[in-house]
Amino acid sequence: MTLLPDLPQNAALLALLREQGVVQERSVHAYEGWELHTHPDLVERLEDLAPRWPVLAAFGLPVLAAKGIAAVVAWGTDMLLVRLPERPAEPLKPGAPRPPLTGPGEGWYSLCPWQSELSSSESERLLSLQIRHALTYAASLSDDDSTDWQGHPVRAAGGRTGKAKAKGRRPSRNQNGRQGGRGRQR
């Protein structure tokens, strides 16, 4: 596991986490050298909601990041903080606020990671969508204006559009309504 980079976009989050972080090298409650501030069930839930996505460590909390910019934080027993441009839509139930991050204009929203009022599959689907949205949004905050975590072009914070390279795609060979010489015409 790697540590969350100390980037300007992570400054507010890292400042809050530094305040509550407790160094703890050897303990069952240690997490990358810090006291774990997330219940192991929530760590597992985060991993289930974002399979194959690397989990970073930040002062005892698991974090998902895109291009080094924090997008999702699992905190305590019942809080997922997601970085989004707007409040998550209904029917997702919000979690407890986490000032100052979840204050007006801060860009972080708290979600309940369990969503008990929804079916298990619907809860997982909606939370996974929010996490993917948060990862894409975090990637768009990067000064690296290439591609997001899914390989799509992203717009950097300065408004520049990334250079879109069509990896693995060939230019269209459809000229005058014909396919490239083989197969059926459509």
Order of alpha helices (4+ residues) and beta strands (2+ residues): alpha-beta-beta-alpha-beta-beta-beta-beta-beta-alpha
